[in-house]
Amino acid sequence: MNKAELVDSITKSTNLTKGDAAKFVDAFISNVITATSEGEKVYLVGFGAFSISQRKEREGRNPRTGDPIVIPAARAPKFTAGKAFKDAVGDKSAKVEPTLKNDAGVKPGQKKDSK
């Protein structure tokens, strides 16, 4: 699923317009990036946690020549999946049901009765 597909899915799952859903996704991404770059962890219970991992300087090898090279220390983004996410992804027989309902009482992915 790419960003446009995510926006479409959020639009179908909520009463948000496509523009509002796109703003929501952009704001979410921006806030996660800002918080983690400032050293904060972002916890979403059941889903997971975003954080920054510190990598130490280490020695590697140039794949072409085999010569040793120094790989500098770096900060890298990290995501740790939460238990509910791991359980849902790990159990192939389990069907993941979204918990959100829109104002019409229709679950995401469900078709509204045309009566």
C-alpha positions in Angstrom: 0.0 0.0 0.0 1.4 3.4 -0.9 0.5 6.8 0.5 -2.3 7.5 -2.1 -3.9 4.1 -1.3 -3.6 4.8 2.4 -5.4 8.1 2.0 -8.1 6.4 0.0 -8.5 3.7 2.7 -8.7 6.3 5.4 -11.3 8.2 3.3 -13.4 5.1 3.0 -13.0 4.3 6.8 -14.0 7.7 8.1 -16.1 10.7 7.3 -12.9 12.6 6.2 -12.7 14.1 2.7 -9.8 12.9 0.6 -8.0 16.2 1.2 -8.5 16.0 5.0 -7.2 12.4 5.0 -4.1 13.5 3.0 -3.5 16.3 5.5 -3.9 13.8 8.4 -1.4 11.4 6.9 1.1 14.3 6.2 0.7 15.6 9.7 1.1 12.2 11.2 4.3 11.5 9.3 5.6 15.0 10.1 4.9 14.7 13.8 6.6 11.3 14.0 9.7 12.5 12.2 9.9 15.7 14.4 9.4 13.8 17.6 11.9 11.0 16.9 14.5 13.4 15.5 14.3 15.3 18.9 15.0 12.0 20.7 11.4 11.2 21.7 9.8 7.8 21.3 6.3 7.8 19.7 4.2 5.0 21.2 1.0 3.8 19.5 -0.4 1.1 21.9 -1.1 -2.1 20.0 0.6 -0.9 16.8 4.2 -0.1 17.8 6.8 2.5 18.6 8.9 4.8 16.5 12.4 5.7 17.9 16.0 6.5 16.9 18.7 3.9 17.1 22.3 4.9 17.6 24.8 2.9 15.5 28.4 2.8 16.6 31.3 3.3 14.2 32.4 -0.1 12.8 34.7 -1.6 10.3 33.3 -3.0 7.0 34.6 -4.2 3.7 34.4 -2.7 0.3 32.5 -5.4 -1.7 34.5 -4.8 -4.9 38.0 -4.7 -3.5 37.6 -6.4 -0.2 39.6 -3.5 1.4 38.6 -2.6 5.0 36.7 0.6 5.4 35.3 2.5 8.4 31.6 2.9 8.5 30.9 6.1 10.5 28.5 6.2 13.5 25.0 7.2 12.6 21.5 7.7 13.9 18.8 5.5 12.2 15.1 5.5 12.5 13.6 2.4 14.1 10.1 0.8 14.4 9.3 -1.8 16.9 6.0 -3.6 16.3 3.5 -3.8 19.2 2.0 -7.1 20.4 -1.4 -6.7 18.7 0.3 -5.9 15.4 2.7 -8.9 15.7 -0.1 -11.2 16.6 -2.3 -10.0 13.7 0.5 -10.4 11.2 2.0 -13.6 12.6 -1.3 -15.6 12.6 -2.1 -16.3 9.0 -5.5 -17.8 9.8 -6.6 -14.8 11.8 -8.7 -12.2 9.9 -7.8 -8.6 11.0 -11.0 -6.6 11.6 -10.7 -2.9 11.7 -12.0 -1.4 14.9 -13.1 2.0 13.6 -16.6 2.7 12.4 -17.7 5.8 10.6 -20.8 7.7 11.5 -23.0 5.5 9.3 -22.0 2.5 11.5 -20.2 0.8 8.6 -16.9 -0.9 9.2 -14.1 0.0 6.8 -14.2 -2.2 3.7 -17.9 -3.1 4.3 -20.5 -1.9 1.8 -23.4 0.1 3.0 -26.8 -1.5 2.4 -28.6 0.2 -0.5 -32.1 -0.2 1.0 
